[in-house]
């Protein structure tokens, strides 16, 4: 399959650190990463970055290699990879909805 448009992969990650970090602080830390990563979303301690399918493995290594952010030690753990933002968000970033119970079948 020959195409000029890159095939993107979306990598979900969790950030563990001594405090809550803002989007701009995460952006600054990712700017130094090689290959270059595009921050799609970041909320609280989890986020999503975009890379190409050819650079996916290097991107995961770069994310896991981030040790400091805004002068403080942090650890980034990658959760999973997907081909679409929607699938990555639903699989890895949304908390499971435990309020919905299975519908019980009642006899008629």
Secondary structure, DSSP 8 states (H G I E B T S, - for coil): ---SS--EEEEEEEEEESS---HHHHHHHHHTSSS--EEEEEETTEEEEEEETTSHHHHHHHHHH--EETTEEEEEEEEEEESSHHHHIIIIIS----S---------
